[in-house]
Amino acid sequence: MKIAVTGGKGGTGKSTIATALAAWLSKKSRVLLLDLDVDCPNDHLILSAKLRKVSDVKSMIPDFDLKKCIKCGRCRKACMENAIVQVKGRYPFVVPEQCTGCRACKIVCPVNAITEKEQVIGHIFRGRGATDLITGTLKPGIEESSLVVNAAKRYAEKYESSYDYVIIDTAAGTHCPVISALLGADVAIAVTEPTPLGSHDLDLILDLTGKLGIKAHVVINRSDIAGRDDIEKTARKHKANIIAEIPYSMRIIKNYSEGRPITHKAIRKIADVLA
């Protein structure tokens, strides 16, 4: 089973829930945790896992043959990421950090003046803490993280058959890297908090999982810091069940800061719902 732990708002506790659930399920099952918040992965910190690099993630960038280039500017116009810069009458050049390797520039070049080079845009690591872990990391300065998310997923697919559960910790939001991480999940856990922004972003993530055809459940973290009426209303709107609540707790904060997965009866309840 593939379980995506997600949520529209950052800081709601997705990694806290993902690592705790992975550690709990690992007591009786084979579990792989996949950290796909590649801009800022932190599951290894919560698990106190030592990571080793297993692969670089590479992407194509254009290489201009200035002997062939006619300075027509078509490559610049075709680049949706604005990674190609050209001053009128001069040769174009690429900003590597902006390039996503789509090859549109190469396709539109009328004189075949563009060939391909590779650049490293991220890395894939493996580790072991309370459970097995694969994590992707985006190289600092690189703009588009979906390529690293997809590469980490492809790497993990080689090993998924050895596990009973694959838990995917996504980034916050509903943008392309989150969509890439969610694709293929059997069920999603949307982690939220009882605040106006938490409710707003829960609405967005439940709308996204609905569009992707992924059944979603809701977990309310820090559930006692405010009223939950807005969260309940949003969950009912999307026909999603609130399956667990975790109150604000100094013990949980202490576990987190010491690099230990949290333990709480709500984690067992989540596991029971998914079983």
N, C-alpha and C positions, 0 to 999 in steps of 0.2 A: 504494500500500500504506500502511495506517495501522499504525504501530508504537507501542505504549504502553510507556514505560519506567516501571516501578512498583516497589513493594516495601513490605512491611508496616512495616518499621522506618525511622524517620527517621535521617538521617546516614549512610546506607550508600553514598551516591554516585550516586543516581539522576540528579541534574542533571549530574554529571560525565560519566556515561555518555551521557546524552541529547545533550548539546552536542557531545561528541567524535564520536559516531556521526553526528550531523547534519553536522558539519564534514567528516568523511571522505566521506560519501556525496555531499556537495555538489561534490566534485571532478569527478564524472562524471554526476551526476544533478541534477534540480531538487528541492530539499528545503525543506519548510516545517516549522519547529519551533514547536510550540504549548505554551507554558508554562502549565499549568493548576494549578500549586501556588499558587493565587491568594492564600492567606493570607501567603505569603512567597516570591514569585517571585524567582529569582536567575539565570536563564539569561542575561539581558542582561548581567549582570556578568561571567560567564565568557566571553561572546562579545565583550565590550567594545562592545556595541551601543548606539547612541543611539536612544532611544524617542521616539515622538510619539503623543500621545493621538488616537485615532480615534473613540472613542465613550464615552459614559457608560452605565452599566448601572443601570436604574431598576426599582423595585418599588413595588407598591401598598401604601399604609397606610390604615387606616380614618380617616374624618373624621366625628365625631359631631355630629349636629344635636340640640343640647340642648333645643330647643323640642319635638321629637318624642319624645326619649328618655324612657322610663318607668322607668328604673333597675331593669329586671328581672334583669339579670345574665347573661342567656343568652349574650351575646357573650363575656363572660369565661370562662364554662364551656366554650364551644366552642373557645377558643384553646388549642391544644396546645403552643404555644411560651411560654405565660404572658406574652404581650406586652400583654395588656389587664389593667389593674389597676382594681379597684373596691372601695371601702369601702361596706359595707351602708348603703343610704339615700342614697348620693351618686352622682354621675355617673361613668361609667367614663372612663378615659383610656388612651392607648396609649404604650408604650415603643418608639420607632421602631427602635432597634437590635435588638430581639428579634423584630420582625415579619418574617415570610417572605412576606407577600402572598398567603396561601392563600384569603382571602375567606370563610372559614367564619363569621366574625362577621357579615358582611353577609348571608349566607344565612339565618342563624337569627334575625336581628332581626325581631320580630313587627310592628314599626311603621315599617319602612323608615327608620330614623333614622341609617343609616350610608351614607355615600357614599365615594368613593375620592379619595385624593391620591397623589402620587408622591414618592418619595424616591430620591436617588442612593445606591446601595449599593456601587458599584465602577466601574472603568474598564477599557477595552480599549486596548492600545497595540500599535503596530507598530514594527519596527526591523530593522536589517540589521547583521550582524556577519560571522562566517564563513558564515552562512546567513541566510535570511529567518526572521523571528521575529514571532509574535503572542503576546502575553501578557495575561492578565487579572490585575487587582489588586482585592482586597477593601478597601473603605473601612474604616479603623480603627474598631473598636467594633461593627461589624456581626457578628452571631453566625453566620448561615448563609451558607456560601460556595458552595453548589451552584448558586444562581441565577447567580452570576458565571461559574462554570465553564460552565454551559449557554449563557450569552450569548456567551462567547468562542468556544465551539464553533460556534454558529450563524453568528457573524461569519466564522470561518475557512472554513466550508463554501462560502461564495461564491467562494473562491479556490482550493480544493483541486484542482480539475480541471486547474489549471496546473502541478501538481507531480507528480513521480514517487513521492515519499515524503512522508508527513506523520508526524512524530515527536511523540508526545504525552508530555510530562513531567508525571506526576501528583504529587499530594501523597502523603505517607506515610500508611499506615494502610489500613483497609478500610471506612471510613465513607462516607456519601452522596457527598461531593465526589469521592472516588476512583472510586466506582461510576459516577458521571456522566461522569468523564473516560474511563473504560475502555470504556464502551458504544460500539459501532461499530468498535472496533479489530480488525484482522485477526490480530494476534499481539502477545504481551506479553513483555517482558523483565523478569524479576523480579531486581532487584539486591539482594544480601544480603552478609553478612559472616560469617566462621566464629566466631561466638560463640553462646552459648545463646539470647540474646534474638534474634539474627539468625535462628537456626533456627526459633524459635517463631513469629516474625512472617512468615517465609517460608512456613511451613505455612498461615498465615491467608490470605496473598495468593494462594497457589496454589489453595487451596480456593475463593476468590472467583472467580478467573479460570476455574476449572473449572465453577462454577455458571453463569457468564456464557457458557460455550461458547467461550472464547478460548484458543487454544493458547499455552502459555507455555514459555519457556526461562529458564534460570537463569544469572546471571553472579555470580561471587564476587569482590567487591572486597576489597582488603587481605587477599588470600588466604593470606598467609604469617604472619599474626599468631597463628594457632592452628590446631589440627587441624580437618579438614573432614568428619569422620565423620558428625556430626549433619546437616550440610547435604546430604551424599550420601543419607543415610537419608530425609530429608524430600523430596528431589527424586524418589527412587525411589517413594515412597509416592504421589506425584501423577503419576508417569510423565512427569516433566519432565527434559529433558537439561541438563546443565551444559555450556554452550557456550564459556565463556571464564573465565579467572581473571586478575585484575590484582593484582600484589603491592604491598605498601606501598612507596612511593617518594617520596623528597624531591623528585625532579624533577617528579613529578606535582603535589605540593603547591605547588611553585614556579610551575608553569604556571597552576594554579588561582588562586593569589593574585595573579598578574599579569594576570588576565583573558584567558587564552588556553586554548582547548580542548586537552585532553591528547592526546598522540600515543603510542600503544602498539600492539604487534602484536595484542593482544587485541581492539582496536577493529576492525581489519581482519578478524579471525576472526568477530566478531559480524556484520559486514556481509556476509561470504561466506555465512554460514548463512541470512541473510534474503534474499539475492539470488534 
